[in-house]
Amino acid sequence: MDFKWLDDFMSLRELGNFGAAAKARHVTQSAFSRRIQALELWVGTPLFDRTSYPITLTETGEKFVPYVENLLEQIKVTKEDFAQVSLKTDHTVRIVSLHSFAVNLLPALFRQGSEHFHDLNLAINPSVQGIDNHFQALLDGSSDILFAYNTQGMRPSFLIEDKVEKLLVCQEEIIPVVCPALLEQHAADQAYPYLAYSEHTFLHNVVAPLIEKNQCPLNQVFETTLTESLIKMAVNGYGVAWAPRHAIESELAQGQLVRAFPEMPELLITLDIVCYRAKEASRTSVHQFWQGLSQVVESKPSA
């Protein structure tokens, strides 16, 4: 169970309306509804009577209230106790990012900004699963920084966009690549083997429509959630893959990978990479990181 569901439960109990409760919890109504349903599935019975207006608790929901209140109070006290111990002298900046950012992009940024970051403890969580949850974590202070692509599906909802601050970090190219050996032996009348991102990943939602729109001659033979896995498969000659430039600089420089379909520039994808923090973030370490990253970005030569 996600403890956020308990706050969702209390919000809907108080407001009696999914739209109002979702707004109060800074998420979209559809996401909020899914979270209430997940809580009810975890409890094993409906907690709200949706046939009434405003929405009311079921008999089981009424019995559930004191348990939720007790749990939320215990969570609050525990969090406050440990926060007081750790954050007074803590120089940690808690960062959430895509896995490929954590492996390739962020180390380069940290190196460029080493004079600003040298006394910070940069704690990276390389996972963006459920972007709404990560934005909520910024707002409730359980994480400090979020790196993401600035595109549909990874932006904050309109309910919270005025509560977060955004910094453009750089532009990124997503490039179709293939190993030279496969390119040389490929027959002109055959489809290329295709190395795909799994359906529930962000980059699948970016690349798949482009492939379909341009009717690329591809035959899917592999899929994964990890960019690094696709790159390894492409280097070893298993097929064509779309990969972020920051993740394949070395392979391109060494000639292990080359551009696939160079005659089709429309298959090159350009995306902005942005960084978010909560506008109300008050920790000194987070402010230091943000200022340092801003100076790193400003010092980069224009494209």
MIVO-867248 format. One record per residue (C-alpha): residue number from 1; x, y, z. Coordinates in Angstrom, 3 decimals, decimal comma, always signed. Layout:
! MIVO-867248
<pt><pos>NUM</pos><px>X</px><py>Y</py><pz>Z</pz></pt>
...
END
This chain:
! MIVO-867248
<pt><pos>1</pos><px>+0,000</px><py>+0,000</py><pz>+0,000</pz></pt>
<pt><pos>2</pos><px>+1,133</px><py>+3,547</py><pz>-0,784</pz></pt>
<pt><pos>3</pos><px>+0,733</px><py>+5,785</py><pz>+2,277</pz></pt>
<pt><pos>4</pos><px>-0,416</px><py>+8,618</py><pz>-0,020</pz></pt>
<pt><pos>5</pos><px>-3,632</px><py>+6,678</py><pz>-0,500</pz></pt>
<pt><pos>6</pos><px>-4,495</px><py>+7,379</py><pz>+3,140</pz></pt>
<pt><pos>7</pos><px>-4,291</px><py>+11,147</py><pz>+2,570</pz></pt>
<pt><pos>8</pos><px>-6,380</px><py>+10,661</py><pz>-0,570</pz></pt>
<pt><pos>9</pos><px>-8,988</px><py>+8,808</py><pz>+1,501</pz></pt>
<pt><pos>10</pos><px>-9,212</px><py>+11,597</py><pz>+4,079</pz></pt>
<pt><pos>11</pos><px>-9,400</px><py>+14,282</py><pz>+1,390</pz></pt>
<pt><pos>12</pos><px>-12,279</px><py>+12,586</py><pz>-0,433</pz></pt>
<pt><pos>13</pos><px>-14,032</px><py>+11,966</py><pz>+2,909</pz></pt>
<pt><pos>14</pos><px>-13,810</px><py>+15,675</py><pz>+3,722</pz></pt>
<pt><pos>15</pos><px>-14,692</px><py>+17,130</py><pz>+0,310</pz></pt>
<pt><pos>16</pos><px>-17,124</px><py>+14,509</py><pz>-0,973</pz></pt>
<pt><pos>17</pos><px>-16,162</px><py>+15,124</py><pz>-4,599</pz></pt>
<pt><pos>18</pos><px>-13,506</px><py>+13,448</py><pz>-6,736</pz></pt>
<pt><pos>19</pos><px>-12,673</px><py>+16,611</py><pz>-8,681</pz></pt>
<pt><pos>20</pos><px>-12,249</px><py>+18,797</py><pz>-5,598</pz></pt>
<pt><pos>21</pos><px>-10,284</px><py>+16,122</py><pz>-3,739</pz></pt>
<pt><pos>22</pos><px>-7,968</px><py>+15,530</py><pz>-6,709</pz></pt>
<pt><pos>23</pos><px>-7,294</px><py>+19,260</py><pz>-6,927</pz></pt>
<pt><pos>24</pos><px>-6,528</px><py>+19,403</py><pz>-3,207</pz></pt>
<pt><pos>25</pos><px>-4,092</px><py>+16,498</py><pz>-3,631</pz></pt>
<pt><pos>26</pos><px>-2,410</px><py>+18,116</py><pz>-6,682</pz></pt>
<pt><pos>27</pos><px>-3,128</px><py>+15,249</py><pz>-9,091</pz></pt>
<pt><pos>28</pos><px>-5,440</px><py>+14,725</py><pz>-12,029</pz></pt>
<pt><pos>29</pos><px>-8,897</px><py>+13,363</py><pz>-11,295</pz></pt>
<pt><pos>30</pos><px>-8,184</px><py>+10,139</py><pz>-13,214</pz></pt>
<pt><pos>31</pos><px>-4,996</px><py>+9,506</py><pz>-11,237</pz></pt>
<pt><pos>32</pos><px>-6,776</px><py>+10,282</py><pz>-7,972</pz></pt>
<pt><pos>33</pos><px>-9,634</px><py>+7,919</py><pz>-8,831</pz></pt>
<pt><pos>34</pos><px>-7,149</px><py>+5,123</py><pz>-9,586</pz></pt>
<pt><pos>35</pos><px>-5,487</px><py>+5,644</py><pz>-6,218</pz></pt>
<pt><pos>36</pos><px>-8,820</px><py>+5,442</py><pz>-4,346</pz></pt>
<pt><pos>37</pos><px>-9,670</px><py>+2,276</py><pz>-6,251</pz></pt>
<pt><pos>38</pos><px>-6,256</px><py>+0,830</py><pz>-5,366</pz></pt>
<pt><pos>39</pos><px>-6,859</px><py>+1,564</py><pz>-1,682</pz></pt>
<pt><pos>40</pos><px>-10,279</px><py>-0,095</py><pz>-1,827</pz></pt>
<pt><pos>41</pos><px>-8,717</px><py>-3,103</py><pz>-3,543</pz></pt>
<pt><pos>42</pos><px>-6,094</px><py>-3,284</py><pz>-0,789</pz></pt>
<pt><pos>43</pos><px>-8,737</px><py>-3,050</py><pz>+1,965</pz></pt>
<pt><pos>44</pos><px>-10,903</px><py>-5,541</py><pz>+0,124</pz></pt>
<pt><pos>45</pos><px>-14,180</px><py>-3,639</py><pz>+0,091</pz></pt>
<pt><pos>46</pos><px>-15,688</px><py>-0,340</py><pz>-1,172</pz></pt>
<pt><pos>47</pos><px>-15,027</px><py>+2,587</py><pz>+1,154</pz></pt>
<pt><pos>48</pos><px>-17,171</px><py>+5,208</py><pz>-0,615</pz></pt>
<pt><pos>49</pos><px>-20,771</px><py>+5,272</py><pz>-1,795</pz></pt>
<pt><pos>50</pos><px>-20,477</px><py>+6,787</py><pz>-5,252</pz></pt>
<pt><pos>51</pos><px>-24,237</px><py>+6,852</py><pz>-5,814</pz></pt>
<pt><pos>52</pos><px>-24,740</px><py>+9,713</py><pz>-3,352</pz></pt>
<pt><pos>53</pos><px>-23,892</px><py>+13,383</py><pz>-3,800</pz></pt>
<pt><pos>54</pos><px>-21,757</px><py>+14,488</py><pz>-2,187</pz></pt>
<pt><pos>55</pos><px>-19,927</px><py>+11,155</py><pz>-2,032</pz></pt>
<pt><pos>56</pos><px>-20,216</px><py>+9,535</py><pz>+1,390</pz></pt>
<pt><pos>57</pos><px>-18,430</px><py>+6,760</py><pz>+3,228</pz></pt>
<pt><pos>58</pos><px>-19,802</px><py>+3,241</py><pz>+3,305</pz></pt>
<pt><pos>59</pos><px>-20,248</px><py>+1,563</py><pz>+6,680</pz></pt>
<pt><pos>60</pos><px>-16,827</px><py>-0,040</py><pz>+6,241</pz></pt>
<pt><pos>61</pos><px>-15,383</px><py>+3,323</py><pz>+5,255</pz></pt>
<pt><pos>62</pos><px>-16,635</px><py>+4,843</py><pz>+8,518</pz></pt>
<pt><pos>63</pos><px>-14,957</px><py>+2,049</py><pz>+10,483</pz></pt>
<pt><pos>64</pos><px>-11,755</px><py>+2,614</py><pz>+8,508</pz></pt>
<pt><pos>65</pos><px>-11,454</px><py>+6,303</py><pz>+9,498</pz></pt>
<pt><pos>66</pos><px>-9,923</px><py>+5,915</py><pz>+13,000</pz></pt>
<pt><pos>67</pos><px>-7,351</px><py>+3,466</py><pz>+11,662</pz></pt>
<pt><pos>68</pos><px>-6,330</px><py>+5,934</py><pz>+8,957</pz></pt>
<pt><pos>69</pos><px>-6,131</px><py>+8,819</py><pz>+11,424</pz></pt>
<pt><pos>70</pos><px>-3,921</px><py>+6,772</py><pz>+13,727</pz></pt>
<pt><pos>71</pos><px>-1,631</px><py>+5,657</py><pz>+10,893</pz></pt>
<pt><pos>72</pos><px>-1,261</px><py>+9,183</py><pz>+9,499</pz></pt>
<pt><pos>73</pos><px>-0,396</px><py>+10,548</py><pz>+12,937</pz></pt>
<pt><pos>74</pos><px>+2,243</px><py>+7,860</py><pz>+13,457</pz></pt>
<pt><pos>75</pos><px>+3,714</px><py>+8,520</py><pz>+10,014</pz></pt>
<pt><pos>76</pos><px>+3,823</px><py>+12,273</py><pz>+10,674</pz></pt>
<pt><pos>77</pos><px>+5,532</px><py>+11,921</py><pz>+14,043</pz></pt>
<pt><pos>78</pos><px>+8,056</px><py>+9,408</py><pz>+12,725</pz></pt>
<pt><pos>79</pos><px>+8,909</px><py>+11,541</py><pz>+9,707</pz></pt>
<pt><pos>80</pos><px>+9,285</px><py>+14,706</py><pz>+11,784</pz></pt>
<pt><pos>81</pos><px>+11,495</px><py>+12,981</py><pz>+14,364</pz></pt>
<pt><pos>82</pos><px>+13,915</px><py>+11,627</py><pz>+11,800</pz></pt>
<pt><pos>83</pos><px>+13,818</px><py>+14,779</py><pz>+9,662</pz></pt>
<pt><pos>84</pos><px>+14,930</px><py>+16,842</py><pz>+12,642</pz></pt>
<pt><pos>85</pos><px>+17,874</px><py>+14,529</py><pz>+13,171</pz></pt>
<pt><pos>86</pos><px>+18,997</px><py>+14,254</py><pz>+9,565</pz></pt>
<pt><pos>87</pos><px>+18,167</px><py>+17,530</py><pz>+7,827</pz></pt>
<pt><pos>88</pos><px>+19,756</px><py>+19,948</py><pz>+10,283</pz></pt>
<pt><pos>89</pos><px>+23,251</px><py>+19,076</py><pz>+9,076</pz></pt>
<pt><pos>90</pos><px>+22,350</px><py>+17,056</py><pz>+6,006</pz></pt>
<pt><pos>91</pos><px>+23,859</px><py>+18,184</py><pz>+2,700</pz></pt>
<pt><pos>92</pos><px>+21,971</px><py>+15,556</py><pz>+0,716</pz></pt>
<pt><pos>93</pos><px>+20,057</px><py>+16,465</py><pz>-2,432</pz></pt>
<pt><pos>94</pos><px>+17,586</px><py>+13,721</py><pz>-3,377</pz></pt>
<pt><pos>95</pos><px>+17,331</px><py>+13,440</py><pz>-7,150</pz></pt>
<pt><pos>96</pos><px>+14,928</px><py>+11,394</py><pz>-9,288</pz></pt>
<pt><pos>97</pos><px>+15,752</px><py>+10,808</py><pz>-12,951</pz></pt>
<pt><pos>98</pos><px>+15,457</px><py>+8,362</py><pz>-15,812</pz></pt>
<pt><pos>99</pos><px>+17,991</px><py>+5,532</py><pz>-15,624</pz></pt>
<pt><pos>100</pos><px>+19,844</px><py>+6,715</py><pz>-18,746</pz></pt>
<pt><pos>101</pos><px>+20,179</px><py>+10,209</py><pz>-17,238</pz></pt>
<pt><pos>102</pos><px>+21,671</px><py>+8,740</py><pz>-14,053</pz></pt>
<pt><pos>103</pos><px>+24,212</px><py>+6,661</py><pz>-15,973</pz></pt>
<pt><pos>104</pos><px>+25,324</px><py>+9,162</py><pz>-18,622</pz></pt>
<pt><pos>105</pos><px>+23,930</px><py>+12,699</py><pz>-18,399</pz></pt>
<pt><pos>106</pos><px>+24,067</px><py>+13,533</py><pz>-14,699</pz></pt>
<pt><pos>107</pos><px>+27,718</px><py>+12,529</py><pz>-14,108</pz></pt>
<pt><pos>108</pos><px>+28,743</px><py>+14,950</py><pz>-16,882</pz></pt>
<pt><pos>109</pos><px>+26,625</px><py>+17,743</py><pz>-15,387</pz></pt>
<pt><pos>110</pos><px>+28,035</px><py>+17,113</py><pz>-11,919</pz></pt>
<pt><pos>111</pos><px>+31,575</px><py>+17,198</py><pz>-13,282</pz></pt>
<pt><pos>112</pos><px>+30,920</px><py>+20,518</py><pz>-15,021</pz></pt>
<pt><pos>113</pos><px>+29,484</px><py>+21,934</py><pz>-11,809</pz></pt>
<pt><pos>114</pos><px>+31,958</px><py>+20,331</py><pz>-9,422</pz></pt>
<pt><pos>115</pos><px>+32,888</px><py>+23,673</py><pz>-7,840</pz></pt>
<pt><pos>116</pos><px>+29,220</px><py>+24,159</py><pz>-6,877</pz></pt>
<pt><pos>117</pos><px>+28,428</px><py>+20,563</py><pz>-5,874</pz></pt>
<pt><pos>118</pos><px>+31,650</px><py>+19,377</py><pz>-4,214</pz></pt>
<pt><pos>119</pos><px>+30,279</px><py>+19,541</py><pz>-0,631</pz></pt>
<pt><pos>120</pos><px>+26,856</px><py>+18,084</py><pz>-1,479</pz></pt>
<pt><pos>121</pos><px>+25,766</px><py>+14,468</py><pz>-1,179</pz></pt>
<pt><pos>122</pos><px>+23,896</px><py>+13,813</py><pz>-4,438</pz></pt>
<pt><pos>123</pos><px>+21,546</px><py>+10,862</py><pz>-3,911</pz></pt>
<pt><pos>124</pos><px>+20,107</px><py>+9,649</py><pz>-7,226</pz></pt>
<pt><pos>125</pos><px>+17,043</px><py>+7,465</py><pz>-7,616</pz></pt>
<pt><pos>126</pos><px>+17,136</px><py>+6,303</py><pz>-11,277</pz></pt>
<pt><pos>127</pos><px>+13,453</px><py>+5,578</py><pz>-11,693</pz></pt>
<pt><pos>128</pos><px>+10,598</px><py>+7,569</py><pz>-13,155</pz></pt>
<pt><pos>129</pos><px>+7,607</px><py>+5,292</py><pz>-12,634</pz></pt>
<pt><pos>130</pos><px>+4,389</px><py>+7,223</py><pz>-12,178</pz></pt>
<pt><pos>131</pos><px>+5,371</px><py>+10,804</py><pz>-12,906</pz></pt>
<pt><pos>132</pos><px>+2,469</px><py>+12,193</py><pz>-10,825</pz></pt>
<pt><pos>133</pos><px>+3,929</px><py>+10,503</py><pz>-7,758</pz></pt>
<pt><pos>134</pos><px>+7,330</px><py>+12,095</py><pz>-8,361</pz></pt>
<pt><pos>135</pos><px>+5,861</px><py>+15,583</py><pz>-8,650</pz></pt>
<pt><pos>136</pos><px>+3,877</px><py>+14,936</py><pz>-5,473</pz></pt>
<pt><pos>137</pos><px>+7,134</px><py>+13,883</py><pz>-3,783</pz></pt>
<pt><pos>138</pos><px>+8,644</px><py>+17,270</py><pz>-4,695</pz></pt>
<pt><pos>139</pos><px>+5,691</px><py>+19,041</py><pz>-3,116</pz></pt>
<pt><pos>140</pos><px>+5,656</px><py>+17,019</py><pz>+0,099</pz></pt>
<pt><pos>141</pos><px>+9,425</px><py>+17,235</py><pz>+0,504</pz></pt>
<pt><pos>142</pos><px>+10,276</px><py>+13,547</py><pz>+0,178</pz></pt>
<pt><pos>143</pos><px>+12,438</px><py>+14,296</py><pz>-2,865</pz></pt>
<pt><pos>144</pos><px>+14,183</px><py>+17,482</py><pz>-3,953</pz></pt>
<pt><pos>145</pos><px>+14,943</px><py>+17,438</py><pz>-7,691</pz></pt>
<pt><pos>146</pos><px>+13,384</px><py>+15,756</py><pz>-10,721</pz></pt>
<pt><pos>147</pos><px>+15,061</px><py>+15,472</py><pz>-14,148</pz></pt>
<pt><pos>148</pos><px>+12,689</px><py>+14,629</py><pz>-17,019</pz></pt>
<pt><pos>149</pos><px>+12,011</px><py>+15,174</py><pz>-20,686</pz></pt>
<pt><pos>150</pos><px>+9,807</px><py>+18,200</py><pz>-21,331</pz></pt>
<pt><pos>151</pos><px>+7,100</px><py>+16,457</py><pz>-23,252</pz></pt>
<pt><pos>152</pos><px>+3,579</px><py>+15,132</py><pz>-22,828</pz></pt>
<pt><pos>153</pos><px>+3,444</px><py>+12,420</py><pz>-20,212</pz></pt>
<pt><pos>154</pos><px>+6,344</px><py>+13,814</py><pz>-18,185</pz></pt>
<pt><pos>155</pos><px>+5,094</px><py>+17,323</py><pz>-17,401</pz></pt>
<pt><pos>156</pos><px>+3,347</px><py>+18,336</py><pz>-14,168</pz></pt>
<pt><pos>157</pos><px>-0,422</px><py>+18,443</py><pz>-14,328</pz></pt>
<pt><pos>158</pos><px>-2,066</px><py>+21,856</py><pz>-14,657</pz></pt>
<pt><pos>159</pos><px>-3,123</px><py>+21,488</py><pz>-11,020</pz></pt>
<pt><pos>160</pos><px>+0,449</px><py>+21,759</py><pz>-9,758</pz></pt>
<pt><pos>161</pos><px>+2,395</px><py>+23,462</py><pz>-12,541</pz></pt>
<pt><pos>162</pos><px>+2,403</px><py>+26,753</py><pz>-10,617</pz></pt>
<pt><pos>163</pos><px>+3,866</px><py>+25,006</py><pz>-7,555</pz></pt>
<pt><pos>164</pos><px>+7,063</px><py>+23,787</py><pz>-9,224</pz></pt>
<pt><pos>165</pos><px>+9,976</px><py>+25,625</py><pz>-10,804</pz></pt>
<pt><pos>166</pos><px>+11,488</px><py>+24,423</py><pz>-14,090</pz></pt>
<pt><pos>167</pos><px>+14,990</px><py>+24,833</py><pz>-15,523</pz></pt>
<pt><pos>168</pos><px>+15,892</px><py>+23,945</py><pz>-19,119</pz></pt>
<pt><pos>169</pos><px>+19,056</px><py>+21,841</py><pz>-18,869</pz></pt>
<pt><pos>170</pos><px>+19,786</px><py>+20,942</py><pz>-22,495</pz></pt>
<pt><pos>171</pos><px>+18,351</px><py>+19,586</py><pz>-25,728</pz></pt>
<pt><pos>172</pos><px>+18,567</px><py>+15,900</py><pz>-26,471</pz></pt>
<pt><pos>173</pos><px>+18,527</px><py>+13,959</py><pz>-29,745</pz></pt>
<pt><pos>174</pos><px>+16,984</px><py>+10,481</py><pz>-29,878</pz></pt>
<pt><pos>175</pos><px>+18,788</px><py>+8,822</py><pz>-32,786</pz></pt>
<pt><pos>176</pos><px>+18,100</px><py>+5,636</py><pz>-34,767</pz></pt>
<pt><pos>177</pos><px>+21,372</px><py>+3,681</py><pz>-34,735</pz></pt>
<pt><pos>178</pos><px>+22,734</px><py>+0,382</py><pz>-36,012</pz></pt>
<pt><pos>179</pos><px>+26,113</px><py>-1,355</py><pz>-35,954</pz></pt>
<pt><pos>180</pos><px>+28,099</px><py>-1,036</py><pz>-39,235</pz></pt>
<pt><pos>181</pos><px>+28,317</px><py>-4,825</py><pz>-39,729</pz></pt>
<pt><pos>182</pos><px>+24,543</px><py>-5,244</py><pz>-39,747</pz></pt>
<pt><pos>183</pos><px>+24,199</px><py>-2,271</py><pz>-42,067</pz></pt>
<pt><pos>184</pos><px>+26,664</px><py>-3,790</py><pz>-44,573</pz></pt>
<pt><pos>185</pos><px>+25,093</px><py>-7,248</py><pz>-44,664</pz></pt>
<pt><pos>186</pos><px>+21,495</px><py>-6,093</py><pz>-44,704</pz></pt>
<pt><pos>187</pos><px>+19,573</px><py>-6,839</py><pz>-47,893</pz></pt>
<pt><pos>188</pos><px>+17,808</px><py>-3,830</py><pz>-49,374</pz></pt>
<pt><pos>189</pos><px>+14,489</px><py>-5,673</py><pz>-49,721</pz></pt>
<pt><pos>190</pos><px>+14,347</px><py>-6,886</py><pz>-46,121</pz></pt>
<pt><pos>191</pos><px>+13,093</px><py>-5,222</py><pz>-42,966</pz></pt>
<pt><pos>192</pos><px>+15,639</px><py>-4,387</py><pz>-40,295</pz></pt>
<pt><pos>193</pos><px>+15,382</px><py>-6,209</py><pz>-36,969</pz></pt>
<pt><pos>194</pos><px>+14,037</px><py>-3,687</py><pz>-34,476</pz></pt>
<pt><pos>195</pos><px>+15,048</px><py>-3,292</py><pz>-30,823</pz></pt>
<pt><pos>196</pos><px>+12,120</px><py>-1,637</py><pz>-29,051</pz></pt>
<pt><pos>197</pos><px>+11,315</px><py>+0,024</py><pz>-25,764</pz></pt>
<pt><pos>198</pos><px>+8,646</px><py>-1,783</py><pz>-23,743</pz></pt>
<pt><pos>199</pos><px>+5,129</px><py>-0,393</py><pz>-24,084</pz></pt>
<pt><pos>200</pos><px>+4,864</px><py>+1,171</py><pz>-20,628</pz></pt>
<pt><pos>201</pos><px>+8,072</px><py>+3,219</py><pz>-21,008</pz></pt>
<pt><pos>202</pos><px>+8,203</px><py>+6,911</py><pz>-21,859</pz></pt>
<pt><pos>203</pos><px>+10,482</px><py>+6,499</py><pz>-24,897</pz></pt>
<pt><pos>204</pos><px>+8,171</px><py>+3,881</py><pz>-26,399</pz></pt>
<pt><pos>205</pos><px>+5,456</px><py>+6,543</py><pz>-26,489</pz></pt>
<pt><pos>206</pos><px>+7,854</px><py>+8,879</py><pz>-28,304</pz></pt>
<pt><pos>207</pos><px>+9,426</px><py>+6,465</py><pz>-30,784</pz></pt>
<pt><pos>208</pos><px>+6,555</px><py>+4,107</py><pz>-31,685</pz></pt>
<pt><pos>209</pos><px>+4,249</px><py>+6,750</py><pz>-33,249</pz></pt>
<pt><pos>210</pos><px>+7,163</px><py>+8,060</py><pz>-35,316</pz></pt>
<pt><pos>211</pos><px>+7,927</px><py>+4,595</py><pz>-36,691</pz></pt>
<pt><pos>212</pos><px>+4,277</px><py>+3,986</py><pz>-37,514</pz></pt>
<pt><pos>213</pos><px>+3,856</px><py>+7,395</py><pz>-39,155</pz></pt>
<pt><pos>214</pos><px>+6,881</px><py>+6,936</py><pz>-41,430</pz></pt>
<pt><pos>215</pos><px>+6,235</px><py>+3,241</py><pz>-42,127</pz></pt>
<pt><pos>216</pos><px>+9,811</px><py>+2,258</py><pz>-41,301</pz></pt>
<pt><pos>217</pos><px>+10,882</px><py>-1,173</py><pz>-42,627</pz></pt>
<pt><pos>218</pos><px>+11,311</px><py>-2,782</py><pz>-39,208</pz></pt>
<pt><pos>219</pos><px>+10,541</px><py>-6,173</py><pz>-37,663</pz></pt>
<pt><pos>220</pos><px>+10,557</px><py>-6,138</py><pz>-33,858</pz></pt>
<pt><pos>221</pos><px>+12,794</px><py>-8,833</py><pz>-32,351</pz></pt>
<pt><pos>222</pos><px>+13,493</px><py>-7,494</py><pz>-28,842</pz></pt>
<pt><pos>223</pos><px>+12,087</px><py>-5,138</py><pz>-26,227</pz></pt>
<pt><pos>224</pos><px>+13,233</px><py>-3,813</py><pz>-22,856</pz></pt>
<pt><pos>225</pos><px>+12,668</px><py>-0,966</py><pz>-20,422</pz></pt>
<pt><pos>226</pos><px>+16,372</px><py>-0,061</py><pz>-20,302</pz></pt>
<pt><pos>227</pos><px>+18,110</px><py>+2,176</py><pz>-22,838</pz></pt>
<pt><pos>228</pos><px>+21,469</px><py>+0,626</py><pz>-21,897</pz></pt>
<pt><pos>229</pos><px>+20,192</px><py>-2,830</py><pz>-22,827</pz></pt>
<pt><pos>230</pos><px>+19,034</px><py>-1,612</py><pz>-26,246</pz></pt>
<pt><pos>231</pos><px>+22,430</px><py>-0,011</py><pz>-26,868</pz></pt>
<pt><pos>232</pos><px>+24,297</px><py>-3,232</py><pz>-26,003</pz></pt>
<pt><pos>233</pos><px>+22,047</px><py>-5,223</py><pz>-28,292</pz></pt>
<pt><pos>234</pos><px>+22,546</px><py>-2,728</py><pz>-31,125</pz></pt>
<pt><pos>235</pos><px>+26,343</px><py>-2,721</py><pz>-30,700</pz></pt>
<pt><pos>236</pos><px>+26,307</px><py>-6,521</py><pz>-30,930</pz></pt>
<pt><pos>237</pos><px>+24,456</px><py>-6,433</py><pz>-34,227</pz></pt>
<pt><pos>238</pos><px>+20,973</px><py>-7,508</py><pz>-33,154</pz></pt>
<pt><pos>239</pos><px>+19,094</px><py>-4,651</py><pz>-34,768</pz></pt>
<pt><pos>240</pos><px>+18,180</px><py>-0,971</py><pz>-35,052</pz></pt>
<pt><pos>241</pos><px>+17,470</px><py>+1,009</py><pz>-31,878</pz></pt>
<pt><pos>242</pos><px>+16,566</px><py>+4,592</py><pz>-31,009</pz></pt>
<pt><pos>243</pos><px>+18,897</px><py>+5,902</py><pz>-28,301</pz></pt>
<pt><pos>244</pos><px>+19,545</px><py>+9,271</py><pz>-26,611</pz></pt>
<pt><pos>245</pos><px>+22,741</px><py>+10,879</py><pz>-27,874</pz></pt>
<pt><pos>246</pos><px>+24,052</px><py>+11,356</py><pz>-24,324</pz></pt>
<pt><pos>247</pos><px>+23,969</px><py>+7,566</py><pz>-23,907</pz></pt>
<pt><pos>248</pos><px>+25,833</px><py>+6,658</py><pz>-27,130</pz></pt>
<pt><pos>249</pos><px>+28,518</px><py>+9,345</py><pz>-27,504</pz></pt>
<pt><pos>250</pos><px>+31,281</px><py>+6,775</py><pz>-26,955</pz></pt>
<pt><pos>251</pos><px>+29,794</px><py>+4,176</py><pz>-29,316</pz></pt>
<pt><pos>252</pos><px>+29,360</px><py>+6,770</py><pz>-32,074</pz></pt>
<pt><pos>253</pos><px>+32,895</px><py>+8,110</py><pz>-31,612</pz></pt>
<pt><pos>254</pos><px>+34,384</px><py>+4,605</py><pz>-31,764</pz></pt>
<pt><pos>255</pos><px>+32,334</px><py>+3,605</py><pz>-34,793</pz></pt>
<pt><pos>256</pos><px>+30,508</px><py>+0,851</py><pz>-32,927</pz></pt>
<pt><pos>257</pos><px>+27,225</px><py>+2,469</py><pz>-33,936</pz></pt>
<pt><pos>258</pos><px>+26,255</px><py>+4,638</py><pz>-36,903</pz></pt>
<pt><pos>259</pos><px>+23,113</px><py>+6,503</py><pz>-37,862</pz></pt>
<pt><pos>260</pos><px>+20,394</px><py>+4,292</py><pz>-39,291</pz></pt>
<pt><pos>261</pos><px>+18,194</px><py>+5,637</py><pz>-42,100</pz></pt>
<pt><pos>262</pos><px>+20,381</px><py>+8,727</py><pz>-42,731</pz></pt>
<pt><pos>263</pos><px>+18,195</px><py>+9,495</py><pz>-45,741</pz></pt>
<pt><pos>264</pos><px>+15,234</px><py>+10,030</py><pz>-43,390</pz></pt>
<pt><pos>265</pos><px>+16,009</px><py>+13,036</py><pz>-41,156</pz></pt>
<pt><pos>266</pos><px>+12,404</px><py>+12,984</py><pz>-39,948</pz></pt>
<pt><pos>267</pos><px>+13,311</px><py>+9,955</py><pz>-37,814</pz></pt>
<pt><pos>268</pos><px>+15,570</px><py>+12,072</py><pz>-35,601</pz></pt>
<pt><pos>269</pos><px>+13,749</px><py>+13,184</py><pz>-32,430</pz></pt>
<pt><pos>270</pos><px>+14,716</px><py>+16,322</py><pz>-30,484</pz></pt>
<pt><pos>271</pos><px>+13,537</px><py>+16,772</py><pz>-26,895</pz></pt>
<pt><pos>272</pos><px>+14,259</px><py>+19,224</py><pz>-24,092</pz></pt>
<pt><pos>273</pos><px>+15,617</px><py>+17,889</py><pz>-20,804</pz></pt>
<pt><pos>274</pos><px>+14,404</px><py>+19,912</py><pz>-17,835</pz></pt>
<pt><pos>275</pos><px>+14,868</px><py>+19,945</py><pz>-14,082</pz></pt>
<pt><pos>276</pos><px>+12,123</px><py>+20,610</py><pz>-11,524</pz></pt>
<pt><pos>277</pos><px>+12,016</px><py>+21,593</py><pz>-7,868</pz></pt>
<pt><pos>278</pos><px>+9,201</px><py>+22,740</py><pz>-5,592</pz></pt>
<pt><pos>279</pos><px>+8,951</px><py>+26,527</py><pz>-5,439</pz></pt>
<pt><pos>280</pos><px>+8,611</px><py>+26,285</py><pz>-1,680</pz></pt>
<pt><pos>281</pos><px>+11,764</px><py>+24,182</py><pz>-1,266</pz></pt>
<pt><pos>282</pos><px>+13,676</px><py>+25,812</py><pz>+1,591</pz></pt>
<pt><pos>283</pos><px>+16,643</px><py>+23,534</py><pz>+2,283</pz></pt>
<pt><pos>284</pos><px>+19,995</px><py>+25,221</py><pz>+1,753</pz></pt>
<pt><pos>285</pos><px>+21,462</px><py>+22,216</py><pz>-0,055</pz></pt>
<pt><pos>286</pos><px>+18,637</px><py>+22,225</py><pz>-2,616</pz></pt>
<pt><pos>287</pos><px>+19,074</px><py>+25,956</py><pz>-3,228</pz></pt>
<pt><pos>288</pos><px>+22,828</px><py>+25,457</py><pz>-3,654</pz></pt>
<pt><pos>289</pos><px>+22,279</px><py>+22,649</py><pz>-6,154</pz></pt>
<pt><pos>290</pos><px>+19,736</px><py>+24,666</py><pz>-8,134</pz></pt>
<pt><pos>291</pos><px>+21,988</px><py>+27,720</py><pz>-8,314</pz></pt>
<pt><pos>292</pos><px>+24,958</px><py>+25,589</py><pz>-9,316</pz></pt>
<pt><pos>293</pos><px>+23,014</px><py>+23,779</py><pz>-12,023</pz></pt>
<pt><pos>294</pos><px>+21,715</px><py>+27,116</py><pz>-13,310</pz></pt>
<pt><pos>295</pos><px>+25,294</px><py>+28,366</py><pz>-13,689</pz></pt>
<pt><pos>296</pos><px>+26,351</px><py>+25,177</py><pz>-15,444</pz></pt>
<pt><pos>297</pos><px>+23,481</px><py>+25,601</py><pz>-17,927</pz></pt>
<pt><pos>298</pos><px>+24,240</px><py>+29,295</py><pz>-18,481</pz></pt>
<pt><pos>299</pos><px>+27,923</px><py>+28,557</py><pz>-19,140</pz></pt>
<pt><pos>300</pos><px>+27,177</px><py>+26,126</py><pz>-21,961</pz></pt>
<pt><pos>301</pos><px>+27,858</px><py>+27,510</py><pz>-25,459</pz></pt>
<pt><pos>302</pos><px>+24,777</px><py>+28,121</py><pz>-27,578</pz></pt>
<pt><pos>303</pos><px>+24,014</px><py>+25,477</py><pz>-30,185</pz></pt>
END
